[in-house]
Amino acid sequence: MEWKIEILSIFTTIKGVENKNVSFSLFAAALWRLGYLIDSKTRLAPKKNTNFTTPLLGVGSLLAGGAGKTPYTAFLAEQLKSQGFSVAILCKNTGDENLWFAKKGFEVFTENRFELCKKLDGKFDILISDDGLEDRRLSHAFWTCLTWGERAESLQDIIPHGNCRSLWKDHPEIGCIKKCAMEWEESAKKADLIFSMTPPINSNGETIPEDSEIIALTGIARPYRFFSGLRKNYFIAEKIICRDHFNIQKKAEKALKFGLPVVITEKNAVRLPQTLLENENLFVSGVSVKLS
């Protein structure tokens, strides 16, 4: 009943907005919210009589991408493997996260997460879900939520009006909240997880001299963090921004024709052919995670 009341409240809010552009954005957010609530109560609702023996650790965020879930998932998996646990990672098949995990040497599976939990139950010591916080069928998971200070309190915070997929009130199942920051940000002093960029390196193991002119190319959800990190040591002659999960191959080939070092993310690099990765002017920067 509560979600029905919320829907009525949402459309009452939209009706009272006079600015047409704002009203349209809120209307789109309301449609997203409506779909989310219906999906949460039907397709993704908890299933009865489902018992799992293998623990599931979930890494989620309210942000619509770019929260650092994938590198933190890898960090957790590496820590658990170092302690002798067998670990499998569950993620969506977007063509980059799954390939990135596999390249790192992890066991990774990309089917429906709930079905995977049933399929893999008892075959690993621990399962880790990269994303999937909205899937309430994963009710046995212990969820860690990564946050960058987003509000996620009302319709104004929902995409496309805001940058969140859901609200804090939707997730009483969250067991742990980790405040995140990039190492050069002021907020890093109070963060639980600190993310940093590794120096860009090419296939020959070479790095770029400081203060060099570069072209920065990326297809990730929060590209401004990538650019901010590069600006610490280089002059960005051109920024090329693609949508998240975009295959940047043609963009990279075109950028390399200018003769400047082209810096891309490790996540984007996994979809490129080896011949392109061996170009001495193509440099890849990764992301590392540490606890504060």
Backbone as CSV, one residue per row, in Angstrom:
resi,resn,N_x,N_y,N_z,CA_x,CA_y,CA_z,C_x,C_y,C_z
1,MET,0.832,-1.207,0.000,0.000,0.000,0.000,0.868,1.259,0.000
2,GLU,2.016,1.196,0.688,2.883,2.368,0.783,3.358,2.846,-0.587
3,TRP,3.702,1.891,-1.479,4.206,2.290,-2.790,3.116,2.928,-3.645
4,LYS,1.864,2.525,-3.438,0.753,3.151,-4.171,0.567,4.599,-3.712
5,ILE,0.692,4.817,-2.414,0.603,6.177,-1.869,1.749,7.025,-2.414
6,GLU,2.930,6.427,-2.513,4.079,7.169,-3.033,3.859,7.587,-4.482
7,ILE,3.271,6.707,-5.288,3.006,7.026,-6.691,2.070,8.228,-6.798
8,LEU,1.024,8.246,-5.984,0.101,9.380,-5.984,0.828,10.656,-5.589
9,SER,1.709,10.564,-4.618,2.485,11.712,-4.163,3.414,12.216,-5.259
10,ILE,4.004,11.282,-6.014,4.918,11.634,-7.101,4.211,12.481,-8.150
11,PHE,3.068,12.015,-8.603,2.366,12.733,-9.654,1.749,14.044,-9.152
12,THR,1.444,14.124,-7.882,0.993,15.393,-7.305,2.121,16.409,-7.329
13,THR,3.347,15.931,-7.043,4.527,16.803,-7.074,4.757,17.342,-8.476
14,ILE,4.673,16.481,-9.478,4.910,16.881,-10.865,3.872,17.909,-11.321
15,LYS,2.633,17.672,-10.935,1.546,18.564,-11.342,1.753,19.981,-10.843
16,GLY,2.436,20.105,-9.707,2.637,21.431,-9.121,3.843,22.171,-9.661
17,VAL,4.619,21.548,-10.565,5.805,22.196,-11.142,5.415,22.994,-12.369
18,GLU,5.755,24.280,-12.405,5.383,25.149,-13.521,6.408,25.148,-14.643
19,ASN,7.678,24.999,-14.324,8.729,24.981,-15.337,8.604,23.705,-16.178
20,LYS,8.386,23.848,-17.502,8.123,22.695,-18.361,9.312,21.746,-18.442
21,ASN,10.527,22.315,-18.522,11.713,21.460,-18.614,11.901,20.625,-17.354
22,VAL,11.729,21.277,-16.204,11.833,20.575,-14.928,10.721,19.543,-14.807
23,SER,9.512,19.923,-15.239,8.366,19.032,-15.161,8.586,17.774,-15.994
24,PHE,9.134,17.938,-17.193,9.390,16.776,-18.054,10.420,15.858,-17.418
25,SER,11.469,16.443,-16.832,12.508,15.651,-16.183,11.940,14.885,-14.995
26,LEU,11.106,15.538,-14.230,10.484,14.880,-13.088,9.513,13.791,-13.539
27,PHE,8.830,14.050,-14.654,7.899,13.050,-15.185,8.660,11.792,-15.601
28,ALA,9.817,11.984,-16.256,10.648,10.848,-16.654,11.144,10.093,-15.420
29,ALA,11.512,10.868,-14.376,11.948,10.244,-13.131,10.799,9.466,-12.492
30,ALA,9.590,10.011,-12.601,8.416,9.339,-12.036,8.148,8.020,-12.752
31,LEU,8.322,8.018,-14.072,8.137,6.780,-14.828,9.166,5.729,-14.413
32,TRP,10.407,6.195,-14.222,11.449,5.273,-13.751,11.072,4.718,-12.383
33,ARG,10.613,5.608,-11.506,10.250,5.213,-10.146,9.082,4.228,-10.161
34,LEU,8.115,4.497,-11.022,6.956,3.613,-11.141,7.395,2.220,-11.588
35,GLY,8.244,2.185,-12.610,8.738,0.903,-13.097,9.539,0.168,-12.044
36,TYR,10.342,0.932,-11.289,11.157,0.335,-10.235,10.274,-0.307,-9.164
37,LEU,9.253,0.419,-8.728,8.382,-0.081,-7.665,7.614,-1.321,-8.103
38,ILE,7.114,-1.304,-9.340,6.368,-2.464,-9.848,7.291,-3.674,-9.973
39,ASP,8.483,-3.444,-10.529,9.458,-4.522,-10.698,9.857,-5.114,-9.348
40,SER,10.032,-4.211,-8.375,10.446,-4.638,-7.047,9.380,-5.496,-6.367
41,LYS,8.105,-5.219,-6.689,7.009,-5.948,-6.056,6.612,-7.203,-6.824
42,THR,7.119,-7.354,-8.043,6.716,-8.501,-8.859,7.923,-9.364,-9.242
43,ARG,8.561,-9.039,-10.343,9.642,-9.872,-10.886,10.800,-10.063,-9.918
44,LEU,11.164,-8.999,-9.191,12.330,-9.052,-8.311,11.977,-9.248,-6.838
45,ALA,10.740,-9.578,-6.571,10.309,-9.785,-5.184,10.959,-11.046,-4.601
46,PRO,11.186,-11.070,-3.284,11.792,-12.255,-2.650,10.999,-13.519,-2.942
47,LYS,11.709,-14.615,-3.143,11.081,-15.902,-3.419,10.989,-16.735,-2.142
48,LYS,9.898,-17.460,-2.002,9.709,-18.297,-0.823,10.455,-19.628,-0.986
49,ASN,10.794,-20.218,0.124,11.409,-21.548,0.151,12.710,-21.623,-0.643
50,THR,13.522,-20.581,-0.543,14.839,-20.608,-1.178,15.895,-20.539,-0.078
51,ASN,16.628,-21.608,0.067,17.678,-21.672,1.079,19.021,-21.934,0.405
52,PHE,19.994,-21.121,0.749,21.317,-21.256,0.145,22.351,-21.559,1.231
53,THR,23.305,-22.412,0.893,24.373,-22.733,1.832,25.607,-21.863,1.620
54,THR,25.775,-21.348,0.392,26.947,-20.526,0.089,26.660,-19.060,0.404
55,PRO,27.466,-18.427,1.243,27.257,-17.004,1.562,27.379,-16.134,0.309
56,LEU,26.575,-15.089,0.252,26.615,-14.134,-0.861,26.926,-12.748,-0.322
57,LEU,28.012,-12.160,-0.791,28.355,-10.777,-0.470,27.932,-9.912,-1.643
58,GLY,27.136,-8.900,-1.388,26.681,-8.010,-2.449,27.371,-6.658,-2.358
59,VAL,27.827,-6.155,-3.500,28.426,-4.821,-3.570,27.509,-3.965,-4.435
60,GLY,26.823,-3.030,-3.803,25.855,-2.214,-4.527,26.067,-0.734,-4.311
61,SER,25.219,0.040,-4.970,25.221,1.499,-4.833,23.891,2.022,-5.334
62,LEU,23.495,3.162,-4.817,22.268,3.789,-5.308,22.524,4.578,-6.582
63,LEU,23.795,4.899,-6.841,24.147,5.650,-8.034,23.918,4.818,-9.291
64,ALA,23.556,5.484,-10.367,23.366,4.811,-11.650,24.712,4.694,-12.352
65,GLY,25.600,3.881,-11.800,26.915,3.652,-12.385,27.981,4.568,-11.811
66,GLY,29.229,4.106,-11.881,30.361,4.935,-11.504,30.649,5.028,-10.023
67,ALA,30.165,4.066,-9.235,30.396,4.125,-7.783,31.659,3.390,-7.354
68,GLY,32.264,2.646,-8.274,33.456,1.881,-7.913,33.150,0.459,-7.472
69,LYS,31.957,-0.032,-7.828,31.552,-1.380,-7.404,32.485,-2.456,-7.954
70,THR,32.842,-2.337,-9.228,33.671,-3.367,-9.861,35.071,-3.454,-9.248
71,PRO,35.807,-2.342,-9.117,37.121,-2.463,-8.472,37.043,-2.902,-7.009
72,TYR,35.989,-2.493,-6.298,35.864,-2.925,-4.901,35.519,-4.414,-4.824
73,THR,34.697,-4.883,-5.750,34.395,-6.311,-5.814,35.673,-7.116,-6.032
74,ALA,36.522,-6.638,-6.951,37.796,-7.310,-7.207,38.688,-7.273,-5.970
75,PHE,38.667,-6.151,-5.263,39.452,-6.005,-4.033,39.011,-7.049,-2.995
76,LEU,37.705,-7.180,-2.818,37.174,-8.156,-1.865,37.540,-9.581,-2.278
77,ALA,37.363,-9.867,-3.561,37.650,-11.209,-4.057,39.116,-11.574,-3.854
78,GLU,39.986,-10.610,-4.101,41.420,-10.853,-3.937,41.765,-11.102,-2.471
79,GLN,41.157,-10.328,-1.588,41.408,-10.505,-0.162,40.950,-11.883,0.314
80,LEU,39.791,-12.309,-0.151,39.247,-13.605,0.253,40.069,-14.765,-0.333
81,LYS,40.496,-14.609,-1.579,41.309,-15.650,-2.210,42.647,-15.804,-1.488
82,SER,43.208,-14.673,-1.042,44.494,-14.722,-0.342,44.390,-15.466,0.994
83,GLN,43.145,-15.579,1.503,42.924,-16.294,2.759,42.506,-17.750,2.526
84,GLY,42.565,-18.156,1.260,42.297,-19.551,0.939,40.874,-19.888,0.564
85,PHE,39.987,-18.882,0.438,38.606,-19.147,0.061,38.468,-19.257,-1.460
86,SER,37.592,-20.150,-1.899,37.248,-20.192,-3.322,36.110,-19.199,-3.562
87,VAL,36.282,-18.343,-4.553,35.360,-17.226,-4.770,34.877,-17.192,-6.211
88,ALA,33.607,-16.907,-6.389,33.046,-16.664,-7.719,32.358,-15.310,-7.714
89,ILE,32.491,-14.586,-8.820,31.883,-13.261,-8.950,30.701,-13.327,-9.905
90,LEU,29.584,-12.736,-9.500,28.388,-12.655,-10.329,28.253,-11.224,-10.827
91,CYS,28.084,-11.052,-12.126,27.930,-9.687,-12.661,27.111,-9.719,-13.940
92,LYS,26.742,-8.558,-14.431,25.993,-8.484,-15.675,26.942,-8.627,-16.862
93,ASN,26.392,-9.076,-17.966,27.199,-9.288,-19.156,27.159,-8.041,-20.038
94,THR,27.971,-7.059,-19.685,27.997,-5.806,-20.445,29.143,-5.774,-21.437
95,GLY,30.038,-6.764,-21.369,31.161,-6.771,-22.286,32.408,-6.126,-21.739
96,ASP,32.347,-5.531,-20.536,33.578,-4.987,-19.960,33.822,-5.486,-18.535
97,GLU,32.827,-5.370,-17.629,33.049,-5.852,-16.269,33.414,-7.337,-16.249
98,ASN,32.630,-8.161,-16.974,32.898,-9.600,-16.958,34.258,-9.929,-17.568
99,LEU,34.621,-9.253,-18.653,35.927,-9.475,-19.277,37.054,-9.000,-18.364
100,TRP,36.820,-7.895,-17.667,37.830,-7.341,-16.759,38.095,-8.300,-15.601
101,PHE,37.016,-8.847,-15.022,37.171,-9.819,-13.944,37.928,-11.057,-14.428
102,ALA,37.545,-11.543,-15.613,38.191,-12.739,-16.154,39.678,-12.489,-16.406
103,LYS,40.006,-11.294,-16.907,41.404,-10.952,-17.170,42.205,-10.911,-15.877
104,LYS,41.545,-10.574,-14.778,42.204,-10.529,-13.477,42.370,-11.928,-12.869
105,GLY,41.800,-12.919,-13.543,41.960,-14.290,-13.070,40.874,-14.780,-12.143
106,PHE,39.742,-14.070,-12.076,38.650,-14.484,-11.204,37.688,-15.411,-11.946
107,GLU,36.991,-16.252,-11.172,35.886,-17.039,-11.708,34.688,-16.101,-11.799
108,VAL,34.170,-15.894,-12.996,33.087,-14.929,-13.172,31.935,-15.554,-13.956
109,PHE,30.700,-15.234,-13.528,29.500,-15.779,-14.151,28.536,-14.626,-14.434
110,THR,27.854,-14.697,-15.579,27.096,-13.526,-16.024,25.618,-13.791,-16.295
111,GLU,25.086,-14.887,-15.847,23.663,-15.124,-16.053,22.859,-14.388,-14.982
112,ASN,21.563,-14.666,-14.926,20.711,-14.094,-13.885,21.297,-14.408,-12.513
113,ARG,21.502,-13.389,-11.694,22.195,-13.582,-10.416,21.471,-14.553,-9.490
114,PHE,20.159,-14.449,-9.427,19.392,-15.340,-8.546,19.523,-16.790,-9.008
115,GLU,19.415,-17.001,-10.312,19.553,-18.346,-10.849,20.973,-18.861,-10.651
116,LEU,21.952,-17.960,-10.737,23.342,-18.349,-10.521,23.571,-18.797,-9.073
117,CYS,22.905,-18.116,-8.138,23.034,-18.515,-6.737,22.570,-19.953,-6.541
118,LYS,21.509,-20.333,-7.244,21.015,-21.704,-7.150,21.965,-22.671,-7.849
119,LYS,22.463,-22.246,-9.008,23.342,-23.101,-9.810,24.700,-23.342,-9.135
120,LEU,25.216,-22.316,-8.473,26.559,-22.390,-7.897,26.563,-22.717,-6.410
121,ASP,25.395,-22.881,-5.826,25.328,-23.125,-4.386,26.105,-24.387,-4.008
122,GLY,27.023,-24.237,-3.061,27.818,-25.359,-2.594,29.068,-25.623,-3.408
123,LYS,29.256,-24.898,-4.503,30.417,-25.134,-5.373,31.573,-24.183,-5.086
124,PHE,31.295,-23.110,-4.354,32.330,-22.156,-3.950,32.141,-21.844,-2.470
125,ASP,33.202,-21.337,-1.851,33.091,-20.941,-0.442,32.266,-19.667,-0.293
126,ILE,32.450,-18.731,-1.232,31.775,-17.429,-1.165,31.439,-16.955,-2.578
127,LEU,30.272,-16.356,-2.728,29.887,-15.691,-3.968,29.864,-14.188,-3.714
128,ILE,30.276,-13.408,-4.707,30.206,-11.951,-4.598,29.411,-11.423,-5.784
129,SER,28.414,-10.626,-5.518,27.605,-10.023,-6.576,28.056,-8.593,-6.819
130,ASP,28.563,-8.335,-8.019,28.913,-6.980,-8.430,27.640,-6.317,-8.931
131,ASP,27.055,-5.450,-8.108,25.765,-4.813,-8.398,24.632,-5.805,-8.130
132,GLY,23.413,-5.396,-8.405,22.253,-6.245,-8.158,21.516,-5.903,-6.883
133,LEU,21.805,-4.737,-6.300,21.150,-4.335,-5.056,19.634,-4.296,-5.188
134,GLU,19.136,-3.979,-6.387,17.689,-3.867,-6.590,16.994,-5.225,-6.659
135,ASP,17.765,-6.294,-6.824,17.172,-7.630,-6.944,16.872,-8.188,-5.558
136,ARG,15.646,-8.031,-5.104,15.263,-8.440,-3.754,15.178,-9.958,-3.596
137,ARG,15.306,-10.699,-4.697,15.367,-12.160,-4.603,16.658,-12.610,-3.919
138,LEU,17.665,-11.717,-3.944,18.935,-12.030,-3.291,18.863,-11.652,-1.814
139,SER,17.809,-12.096,-1.174,17.534,-11.694,0.212,18.519,-12.279,1.208
140,HIS,19.286,-13.292,0.785,20.260,-13.903,1.694,21.608,-13.181,1.657
141,ALA,21.730,-12.158,0.811,23.012,-11.465,0.648,23.287,-10.507,1.808
142,PHE,24.573,-10.331,2.099,24.994,-9.258,2.990,25.461,-8.132,2.083
143,TRP,24.726,-7.011,2.095,24.979,-5.940,1.143,25.855,-4.832,1.723
144,THR,26.895,-4.505,0.964,27.708,-3.319,1.232,27.354,-2.283,0.177
145,CYS,26.999,-1.102,0.611,26.598,-0.034,-0.309,27.694,1.037,-0.365
146,LEU,28.180,1.322,-1.558,29.190,2.354,-1.737,28.507,3.689,-1.994
147,THR,28.909,4.710,-1.255,28.280,6.016,-1.411,29.310,7.114,-1.582
148,TRP,28.959,8.076,-2.424,29.822,9.240,-2.687,29.130,10.518,-2.216
149,GLY,28.244,10.360,-1.232,27.552,11.521,-0.670,26.250,11.873,-1.362
150,GLU,25.737,10.955,-2.199,24.488,11.230,-2.905,23.318,11.276,-1.915
151,ARG,22.300,12.077,-2.239,21.160,12.235,-1.331,20.238,11.020,-1.373
152,ALA,19.679,10.736,-2.554,18.779,9.579,-2.718,17.646,9.576,-1.707
153,GLU,16.997,10.718,-1.579,15.921,10.835,-0.596,14.542,11.043,-1.226
154,SER,14.493,11.566,-2.455,13.201,11.897,-3.048,13.241,11.742,-4.568
155,LEU,12.115,12.027,-5.212,11.998,11.908,-6.669,13.045,12.743,-7.390
156,GLN,13.403,13.894,-6.810,14.383,14.778,-7.437,15.765,14.122,-7.567
157,ASP,15.979,13.045,-6.820,17.281,12.369,-6.847,17.298,11.166,-7.780
158,ILE,16.163,10.857,-8.402,16.044,9.689,-9.274,16.365,10.063,-10.719
159,ILE,17.074,9.166,-11.417,17.387,9.421,-12.825,16.094,9.492,-13.637
160,PRO,16.043,10.346,-14.693,17.133,11.196,-15.190,17.225,12.566,-14.515
161,HIS,16.308,12.853,-13.583,16.371,14.151,-12.906,17.562,14.206,-11.956
162,GLY,17.822,13.116,-11.285,18.987,13.002,-10.415,19.917,11.927,-10.948
163,ASN,20.763,11.379,-10.086,21.722,10.381,-10.573,21.641,9.050,-9.817
164,CYS,20.484,8.796,-9.192,20.322,7.559,-8.430,19.243,6.664,-9.037
165,ARG,19.425,5.356,-8.859,18.449,4.395,-9.366,17.327,4.137,-8.369
166,SER,17.641,4.289,-7.090,16.649,4.033,-6.048,16.951,4.916,-4.846
167,LEU,16.130,4.795,-3.815,16.251,5.656,-2.642,16.733,4.855,-1.434
168,TRP,17.284,5.569,-0.463,17.779,4.893,0.742,16.679,4.073,1.414
169,LYS,15.457,4.594,1.412,14.364,3.900,2.101,14.002,2.565,1.450
170,ASP,14.446,2.376,0.209,14.144,1.126,-0.497,14.994,-0.044,-0.020
171,HIS,16.043,0.238,0.739,17.039,-0.800,1.009,17.361,-0.992,2.495
172,PRO,16.387,-1.447,3.269,16.674,-1.752,4.678,17.629,-2.938,4.810
173,GLU,17.823,-3.672,3.702,18.700,-4.853,3.743,20.179,-4.505,3.724
174,ILE,20.523,-3.239,3.471,21.933,-2.852,3.433,22.559,-3.059,4.814
175,GLY,23.631,-3.851,4.842,24.272,-4.158,6.116,25.449,-3.276,6.440
176,CYS,26.017,-2.633,5.407,27.221,-1.827,5.614,27.280,-0.727,4.563
177,ILE,27.601,0.478,4.983,27.746,1.609,4.066,29.196,2.067,4.079
178,LYS,29.796,2.163,2.902,31.185,2.596,2.772,31.237,3.958,2.060
179,LYS,31.746,4.956,2.772,31.931,6.272,2.161,33.173,6.232,1.278
180,CYS,33.030,6.717,0.043,34.108,6.611,-0.945,34.630,7.984,-1.357
181,ALA,35.885,8.012,-1.805,36.487,9.242,-2.318,37.706,8.885,-3.149
182,MET,38.055,9.768,-4.086,39.320,9.640,-4.799,40.420,10.180,-3.892
183,GLU,41.609,9.676,-4.024,42.685,9.999,-3.078,43.007,11.484,-3.008
184,TRP,42.787,12.226,-4.093,43.147,13.641,-4.109,42.019,14.551,-3.624
185,GLU,40.870,13.980,-3.297,39.738,14.784,-2.853,39.804,15.060,-1.352
186,GLU,39.285,16.195,-0.954,39.261,16.575,0.456,38.476,15.559,1.285
187,SER,37.433,14.995,0.684,36.585,14.031,1.394,37.312,12.727,1.705
188,ALA,38.494,12.516,1.098,39.252,11.287,1.352,39.658,11.163,2.823
189,LYS,39.749,12.304,3.525,40.147,12.286,4.937,39.128,11.562,5.810
190,LYS,37.861,11.542,5.355,36.811,10.905,6.151,36.215,9.684,5.452
191,ALA,36.830,9.250,4.361,36.288,8.141,3.578,36.674,6.786,4.172
192,ASP,35.851,5.775,3.887,36.152,4.400,4.284,36.968,3.695,3.200
193,LEU,36.646,4.033,1.944,37.360,3.464,0.806,37.982,4.588,-0.002
194,ILE,39.252,4.445,-0.318,39.946,5.459,-1.099,40.383,4.852,-2.429
195,PHE,39.924,5.466,-3.509,40.255,4.998,-4.848,41.375,5.868,-5.425
196,SER,42.277,5.234,-6.146,43.350,5.990,-6.808,43.573,5.426,-8.201
197,MET,44.174,6.227,-9.063,44.471,5.800,-10.421,45.920,5.348,-10.515
198,THR,46.132,4.245,-11.204,47.499,3.777,-11.418,48.106,4.567,-12.570
199,PRO,49.436,4.755,-12.600,50.081,5.508,-13.693,49.783,4.864,-15.041
200,PRO,49.446,5.660,-16.047,49.192,5.105,-17.388,50.430,4.393,-17.912
201,ILE,50.232,3.196,-18.469,51.348,2.393,-18.950,50.984,1.763,-20.288
202,ASN,51.952,1.654,-21.203,51.678,1.012,-22.490,52.124,-0.443,-22.466
203,SER,51.983,-1.138,-23.587,52.277,-2.568,-23.631,53.752,-2.874,-23.419
204,ASN,54.605,-1.860,-23.596,56.044,-2.036,-23.378,56.455,-1.756,-21.932
205,GLY,55.468,-1.401,-21.103,55.770,-1.085,-19.715,56.258,0.342,-19.511
206,GLU,56.079,1.189,-20.522,56.545,2.578,-20.443,55.447,3.473,-19.872
207,THR,55.855,4.530,-19.193,54.920,5.522,-18.674,55.092,6.840,-19.431
208,ILE,54.223,7.764,-19.176,54.259,9.067,-19.851,54.970,10.076,-18.966
209,PRO,55.944,10.811,-19.511,56.617,11.843,-18.702,55.618,12.864,-18.175
210,GLU,55.843,13.338,-16.968,54.934,14.333,-16.377,54.890,15.598,-17.215
211,ASP,53.736,16.278,-17.165,53.473,17.528,-17.882,53.372,17.343,-19.393
212,SER,53.289,16.091,-19.857,53.123,15.829,-21.292,51.700,16.158,-21.730
213,GLU,51.553,16.468,-23.011,50.226,16.620,-23.603,49.682,15.236,-23.907
214,ILE,48.431,15.017,-23.574,47.806,13.726,-23.829,46.387,13.911,-24.368
215,ILE,45.858,12.826,-24.908,44.436,12.744,-25.239,43.826,11.755,-24.252
216,ALA,42.776,12.151,-23.573,42.118,11.286,-22.588,40.805,10.779,-23.176
217,LEU,40.666,9.466,-23.245,39.497,8.831,-23.860,38.880,7.842,-22.885
218,THR,37.592,7.965,-22.667,36.951,7.047,-21.723,35.477,6.821,-22.027
219,GLY,35.013,5.644,-21.643,33.601,5.311,-21.740,33.143,4.710,-20.427
220,ILE,33.097,5.532,-19.390,32.681,5.104,-18.059,31.604,6.053,-17.541
221,ALA,30.982,5.688,-16.431,29.830,6.448,-15.934,30.195,7.802,-15.342
222,ARG,31.343,7.935,-14.693,31.737,9.203,-14.066,33.100,9.637,-14.610
223,PRO,33.158,10.077,-15.862,34.442,10.378,-16.501,35.219,11.516,-15.855
224,TYR,34.530,12.416,-15.121,35.228,13.566,-14.547,36.291,13.125,-13.539
225,ARG,36.077,11.994,-12.871,37.096,11.506,-11.938,38.355,11.075,-12.684
226,PHE,38.166,10.443,-13.821,39.281,10.011,-14.669,40.085,11.220,-15.138
227,PHE,39.385,12.235,-15.597,40.066,13.437,-16.081,40.771,14.180,-14.938
228,SER,40.116,14.239,-13.795,40.717,14.928,-12.645,42.023,14.264,-12.235
229,GLY,42.039,12.935,-12.247,43.251,12.217,-11.878,44.382,12.458,-12.870
230,LEU,44.060,12.504,-14.155,45.083,12.718,-15.176,45.643,14.142,-15.128
231,ARG,44.796,15.100,-14.775,45.236,16.501,-14.737,46.301,16.746,-13.666
232,LYS,46.419,15.854,-12.732,47.433,16.014,-11.688,48.842,15.971,-12.276
233,ASN,49.020,15.219,-13.375,50.355,15.026,-13.934,50.506,15.403,-15.402
234,TYR,49.372,15.616,-16.091,49.451,15.848,-17.537,48.552,17.000,-17.973
235,PHE,48.836,17.463,-19.186,47.969,18.460,-19.811,47.078,17.745,-20.819
236,ILE,45.776,17.802,-20.588,44.840,17.113,-21.478,44.523,18.006,-22.670
237,ALA,45.073,17.653,-23.828,44.847,18.437,-25.044,43.436,18.226,-25.578
238,GLU,42.911,17.028,-25.356,41.548,16.739,-25.815,40.919,15.668,-24.927
239,LYS,39.661,15.893,-24.569,38.886,14.915,-23.817,37.867,14.280,-24.755
240,ILE,37.825,12.960,-24.779,36.842,12.239,-25.593,35.990,11.399,-24.647
241,ILE,34.713,11.731,-24.572,33.815,11.072,-23.626,32.801,10.220,-24.382
242,CYS,32.721,8.957,-24.038,31.736,8.040,-24.598,30.829,7.543,-23.476
243,ARG,29.705,7.007,-23.847,28.774,6.503,-22.817,29.364,5.272,-22.133
244,ASP,28.843,4.971,-20.969,29.308,3.829,-20.192,29.120,2.537,-20.988
245,HIS,30.097,1.651,-20.931,30.108,0.355,-21.617,30.282,0.473,-23.129
246,PHE,30.610,1.654,-23.613,30.792,1.860,-25.055,32.105,1.218,-25.508
247,ASN,32.078,0.562,-26.669,33.305,0.005,-27.236,34.069,1.141,-27.917
248,ILE,35.194,1.519,-27.339,35.909,2.717,-27.780,36.913,2.457,-28.908
249,GLN,36.907,1.284,-29.504,37.946,0.923,-30.472,38.119,1.957,-31.585
250,LYS,37.037,2.308,-32.264,37.148,3.260,-33.372,37.587,4.638,-32.896
251,LYS,37.110,5.052,-31.730,37.520,6.338,-31.159,39.016,6.326,-30.851
252,ALA,39.508,5.204,-30.326,40.930,5.100,-29.996,41.789,5.119,-31.253
253,GLU,41.373,4.405,-32.263,42.120,4.364,-33.526,42.216,5.757,-34.137
254,LYS,41.127,6.502,-34.078,41.114,7.862,-34.620,41.997,8.788,-33.799
255,ALA,41.930,8.676,-32.475,42.717,9.542,-31.588,44.214,9.312,-31.756
256,LEU,44.612,8.060,-31.994,46.035,7.737,-32.131,46.672,8.385,-33.365
257,LYS,45.868,8.765,-34.330,46.390,9.384,-35.551,46.981,10.771,-35.299
258,PHE,46.659,11.383,-34.152,47.171,12.721,-33.845,48.592,12.689,-33.286
259,GLY,49.091,11.502,-32.954,50.472,11.374,-32.519,50.733,11.624,-31.058
260,LEU,49.706,11.998,-30.298,49.860,12.211,-28.862,49.579,10.911,-28.099
261,PRO,50.115,10.783,-26.890,49.750,9.625,-26.068,48.241,9.640,-25.800
262,VAL,47.610,8.510,-25.978,46.177,8.379,-25.726,46.004,7.520,-24.473
263,VAL,45.352,8.084,-23.465,45.166,7.382,-22.193,43.722,6.926,-22.072
264,ILE,43.542,5.629,-21.791,42.212,5.055,-21.614,42.149,4.334,-20.268
265,THR,40.959,3.918,-19.873,40.805,3.192,-18.618,41.029,1.698,-18.826
266,GLU,41.404,1.023,-17.765,41.600,-0.422,-17.814,40.302,-1.133,-18.175
267,LYS,39.193,-0.597,-17.698,37.886,-1.184,-17.988,37.584,-1.144,-19.483
268,ASN,37.882,-0.025,-20.139,37.631,0.092,-21.570,38.612,-0.735,-22.396
269,ALA,39.815,-0.920,-21.860,40.868,-1.612,-22.610,40.548,-3.080,-22.869
270,VAL,39.746,-3.706,-22.004,39.527,-5.150,-22.129,38.774,-5.535,-23.396
271,ARG,38.114,-4.574,-24.037,37.359,-4.891,-25.249,38.140,-4.586,-26.529
272,LEU,39.355,-4.108,-26.382,40.153,-3.751,-27.550,40.987,-4.926,-28.044
273,PRO,41.219,-5.018,-29.358,42.058,-6.096,-29.890,43.514,-5.913,-29.467
274,GLN,44.241,-7.007,-29.376,45.623,-6.974,-28.923,46.496,-6.106,-29.819
275,THR,46.222,-6.112,-31.117,47.019,-5.301,-32.050,46.939,-3.818,-31.702
276,LEU,45.772,-3.372,-31.260,45.603,-1.971,-30.878,46.268,-1.701,-29.534
277,LEU,46.138,-2.640,-28.605,46.746,-2.472,-27.286,48.267,-2.411,-27.372
278,GLU,48.845,-2.977,-28.420,50.299,-2.978,-28.582,50.836,-1.689,-29.196
279,ASN,49.938,-0.780,-29.553,50.384,0.523,-30.051,51.124,1.254,-28.928
280,GLU,52.350,1.679,-29.198,53.175,2.280,-28.140,52.637,3.614,-27.645
281,ASN,51.690,4.198,-28.359,51.115,5.468,-27.931,49.792,5.295,-27.179
282,LEU,49.382,4.063,-26.959,48.155,3.798,-26.202,48.531,3.396,-24.781
283,PHE,48.034,4.150,-23.828,48.384,3.938,-22.414,47.107,3.632,-21.621
284,VAL,47.243,2.718,-20.669,46.083,2.264,-19.888,46.299,2.597,-18.408
285,SER,45.277,3.226,-17.807,45.320,3.548,-16.381,44.259,2.758,-15.646
286,GLY,44.649,2.074,-14.575,43.711,1.290,-13.792,43.276,2.018,-12.520
287,VAL,42.518,1.295,-11.710,42.027,1.848,-10.447,42.414,0.900,-9.312
288,SER,42.943,1.453,-8.259,43.268,0.651,-7.078,42.396,1.119,-5.906
289,VAL,42.200,0.222,-4.941,41.353,0.509,-3.787,42.117,0.209,-2.504
290,LYS,41.953,1.063,-1.531,42.533,0.768,-0.217,41.565,1.237,0.873
291,LEU,41.672,0.600,2.014,40.864,0.983,3.173,41.558,2.123,3.888
292,SER,40.784,3.067,4.376,41.381,4.208,5.076,41.846,3.795,6.476
